[in-house]
């Protein structure tokens, strides 16, 4: 698979530093801008990755197909500083978007990401609810939500992500916080009140580590009256839509994700 970490001709890219957080801002080059701003957070198990990973994410297509503006924060990785550095960085970018809604033409603000970025997206939405910022849609794809083992993350030997790597990511992210009552802003699976959170669109593979926590998160949201679309696909490959974009299940996942997103921006 060819990995491209730069924009193509359909996207314009600018660099900002928002309250100390290096941030990529992507806008459409060939179609009119939509009144939608998306905060998209890269994955990497809290310990790896970079803001340029947005170029191989679902967010890239949202810019080119729907004309949305995407902010991709270069948040602090856990090997540099543990929680709450990463989630605070991401939330600062959301605060900037919220404070500049009129300037950005943002009638809707949405938050998404893959893997650890999906976990951060869920946490940012919880912080936004608790601090009075409106988020219209959350898109935590195969999210890393639970610092405790689940039925699918325990004894998982996946090639892309597995139990060993998962334990390392959480250990570095939480460090001393792991010995305390872990905040839902650190591990969103710890949340006890899911009411008032934004509608959610997500998908996951049935054999990958984050299968169980994705479904548990969706169930908790539904029980709190939140609208949820969660799709499950027959694969054990974490981030299969990025790793194997040519496969039929990846194309179907993208199609259904785009369909839900299109309804969300038009509602």
N, C-alpha and C positions, 0 to 999 in steps of 0.2 A: 504494500500500500504506500502510495506517495503522500507524505505529510507536508502540507503547505502552511507555513507560519507567517504568511504575509497576505495582504489583500489582493484580490484580482481587480479587473477593470470595472466591475460592477459596484465597488465599494470604495468610499473615501475614508481615510484613517487619519485621525489627529491624536496627539499626545497631550494629556493634561497632568498636572499634579494637584490633586484635590486633597487639601488638608494633609499634605505629606504623602498621599497615596498615589503612586504612578498609575495612570489610567489611560487605556486606549478608548477612543470614541469613534465608532463606526457609523457612517451614514451612507445612504444609497447614492450612487453616482449617476444612475441612468433612469430612475423613476422618481416620482414626487415623494417627498418625505411624508410619512404618516404621523398623526398626532399621538404616537406611542413611543415611550422610552422603556428600554429593557436593561436592567442590571443583570449581566450574565457573568457567572463566577466559575473560574476554571477548576478542574479536578486535580488529583495528584496525591490523594491520601493525606492532605494537610501538610505534607512534607516535600512535595515535588510540584513542578508545573510553573507556568508563567502566563501572564496576561495574553500573550500572543497565541495561546492555545485556542482562543476564541475563533481564530480563522478556520479551525477544523471542527467547530462545534455546530450545533443546531442553530445557534444565534446568527451565524453567517448567512444562512439561507433566509432567516427572517428579515435581515437587512435587504437582501437582493430581491426577495419575492414580495415582501409586504411594505418595504420602505420605512421600517422602524429605525430608530436610533438606539445603538447598543453601547453601554458603558461596560468595559472589562477591567476590573481593578487588579493591580499587581499587589495582592495582599501579602502580609508578612508570613512566611512559611514557618512551620513549627520548629524546625531545627535552629532557627534564629531566635524566635520568641514563642512561648507557648500561648495557649488560650489565656486571655481573650483577644490577643493581638489581631488575629486573622478576621474574626467576626467584627471587631470594632472597625478595622480598615474598611471592610465591605459596607458596614452601616454608615460610615462617614460619606461614602460615595452616594448611598441612597439619600442621605440628608441633603447633599448637594443637589441631586436631581429634584427632590421635593421643593427645595428653596428656589429652584430655577424653573419650575414647571411652566410659567408663562413664557419665559425667554426660550425654552426648549419646545414650546408648543405641545406640551405633554398633557393631553386629555386623559391618558391612561398610563400608569406606571406598573411595570411587571418585573418580577425577579425570578431568575432561573439559574441553572448550572448543572454540571454533571458530577457524579460521584461525590467526592468531598465538597465540590462546589455546589452540589445539590443539598448536602447537609448544611452548608453555610447559607444557602438560599432559604431553607426552611427556618433556620435560626434567625436570619435577618427579618423574615416575615413576622416571626414572633416578637422580635424587638420593635418592629414598626407598629404592630398592633398595640403593644404595651406603651409606646411613646407617642401615639397619635398621628402616625403617617399612614396614609391610605395606599395600599397595594392592591391592584385589581386582579392579578393572577400570579400564582406561584407555579414554577415549572422545575421541580427538583427531580432530575432524571437519575434513575438507579442510585438514589442518594445514600451517603454514608452517615447514618443517623444515630446509631447505637454503639456506645462504647462497651457495652456488654455483649458477649457472644449470643447469637441467636441460632435457631436450628439450621439456618443456611450458611452462616458465617463461621460456625464451629466446624473444625476438621474439613475445611474447604481447600482444595488443592488446585484451584484455577490458575491458568498460566498468566493472565493479566493481573488479577488481584486474588489474594488467598488469605487464609487465617494468619499466617506468619506476618505478612505485610500489613494486614489490618491491625494486628496487635502493636506493631511498631509505630504505625501512624498515630494510633490513639495514645500510646505511651508518650510519644514526643509532644503531641498536641496538649495533653492534659497535665503531664508531669505531676507536680505536687497537688494539683486539683483533683487527681484521681483518688486521693485519699480522703476527700471531703464529699459532701453531698453535691454531686455533679449537676451543674445548672443546665436547664434545657437549652440555654443559649450556646452551650458547649456540645451537648448531646441531645438533639431535639426529641429523641425517643423518650427522654425523661419528662417531657411535658405532661402536665395533668389537666390542663385546660386548653382545649383546642377550639373553643368557641371564638367567633369573630375573625378567624384567619381567612385569608383569601381563597377563592376557588383554586383547585389544584389539577394540573395535568402532568402525568408521569407515565413511565414504562420501565420494564425491568425484565431480565431473563430469568427463567425459572430455576436454573442451576447455578446461578452466580451468588457470591456472598451476600449481597444486599437484597436478595429476593424477599426474605421474611420481614425485614424492617421496613421495606417499601410498602408491602401489603398491610402491615400493622399501622403504619402512618396513615395510609389511605382509609383504613377502617376507623381509626380514631377521629379523623376529620369528618367522615360521614356521620358518625355517631353524634358529633357536635353540630350537625346540620349544614356542613360545608359541602358544596358541590365538588365532586371528584371524578376524574377519568383516570383509571389506572389500567394499563394493558400489560399482559404477560406474554412473553414469547419463548418458544422452545429452544433455548440455547443456554450454555453455561459460560459464554464469553461476556465478561464485564465490558461495558461500553461497546457492545456489538455493532451499533449503528455507525460508530467511528472506525472500529477495527476492521469490520467486514461490510462496508457500505454497498458492495455489489450484490449481497445476498438478498433473497426475496423477503426474509423477515425484517431486514433492515429497511428495505424500501417500504414495506407495509407499516413499520413503526413510524417512519418519517411521514408517510401519507396521513396516518391517523393523528399524529401530533400536529401537523400543519392544519388539518381540518378543524381540530379543536381550537387551535390558536386563532384561526381565521374567524371562527364564531365569536371568540372572546373579544377580538378587536372591533367587531361590528356590533356587538350587543350594547 
